[in-house]
Amino acid sequence: MTMSDAEKGGFLAKVIGPKRRWREYQARVRRLPPNQRTAVEAIERYLMHFVPTDGDSSASMFEDLADLFEQAAADGTPIRGIVGDDPVEFAEAFVKNYSDGGYAPARERKRLIADIARSAGEDTAEDDKTL
């Protein structure tokens, strides 16, 4: 069974919020320094498993993520200064402000950990083998 265009539009609005806000968020992320952008994209991918049920909440969540990393970039805060030693714990604590939960399989957790380590300039040779 496939979704109609109207159903797809409704689904996307639930996942990412209004398109204009989503595009503005993406533009903000593209302007971040490369390592910050990589970290935000990794966290974004992980957070998609926790998307709140209304578009405004999810749009706010991603906009707040961009705010956090923009401020960190302006202050010169390193990636680990933002997410700490456990990026999964950071992401799950972050999303609790917007949603009561979701589903994040173990593979996505490992992927987030490896992506953050890579964006922080850490050696991830062993981590990459587990993905």
N, C-alpha and C positions, 0 to 999 in steps of 0.2 A: 504494500500500500504506500503510495507516495503522497506527499503533502502538496496542497494547492499553493499558489503564490501567496494568497492571503494567510494561510496557515503558517507558511515559512516566515512571512513578515511578522506575524504575532510571536512566533517562537524566537526569532532574532531579537525582537524588542524585549522579550523576557530575559534573554541571555545577556545582551549587551546594552540594552536601553535604547533611547532614541539614537538614530544613526548619526545625527549631527554631533551629539556629545561623544559618541564612540570615535568618530573621525578626528575630533579635536583632541581627544585623549591620545590616539595613535600618533598624531602630529607632535604632541608634547614628548612622547616617549622617543620618537625618532630624533629629537633635538638633544637628548641626553648623551653624555660621553659614552663611547662604545661599551665599556665594562658595565656601566650603570644600565644601559639599554638591554644588554644581555641578561642581567639579573632581573629586571622588570619583566622581560618577555618570559623568562622561566617561571617567575612567580605568577604571572598572568595565566600561563598555560595550566599551572596547578590550581589556581583559584577558579578556573572554569568548571571544576568539579563541585564547587560550592556555591555556584551562582544563586543569589537570592531570587525569589519568585517574582519580584516586580522589577521592571526595567530601571526605574529611578534608583532603587537600592543598588543594583549592580553597576549602573553608571557611576554612582557616587563612590562605590568601592574602588573602581578602577581610577577614577579621578583622584581620590585620596592617595592611592598608591603612587600615582605620578607626582602629586604634591610632595610626598615623603622623599622620593628619589631626587626630585628637582632641588629641594632644600638641602639634601645630603650632598649633592653635586656642588651646590653653591658654597657649602661649608667645608668641602673637601673631606667629608666623612667617607671612610672606606666601606666597601660592601659589607664586610663582617661587622662593622660598627652599626650597620642598619639591621641586618638579619641575625647577627649573632652566630654561634657555632652550629645551631640546628635550624636550617631554613624551613623545615617542615613545621617545627614548633612556631616559628615566626609567622608563617603563612596561615596556619590554623588559628593562631591567636588573632591575627589581623582580620580574618574573615568572620570571626565570632561577633564583631561589631555590626555585621550586616546580615547574618544568616544563622539559623540554628544548626546547620550541619550540611552534609552532602556526602559524597562518596569520592574518596581518593585512594585508588588502588596502590599497592606496594610499589609497583613499577613506577608510577608517577612520583611517589615519594623519593625513590632512588634517583630518578631523573632530575628532580628539583635539587637535591643535594649535590649531584655532580655538576649541574649547570651553574649553581651558585659558587661552588669551589672553583670552577673554571673561570667565571667572571671575576673572582677575587684574586686570580693569578696563582692559584694553588695547583699542584700536580694532581691530576685525576686519572692517571694511567690505570690504576687498579679499579677505580670506580667505574670507568667506562666499560670494563669487561663484564660487570654485573648487569648492565643494561641490556 
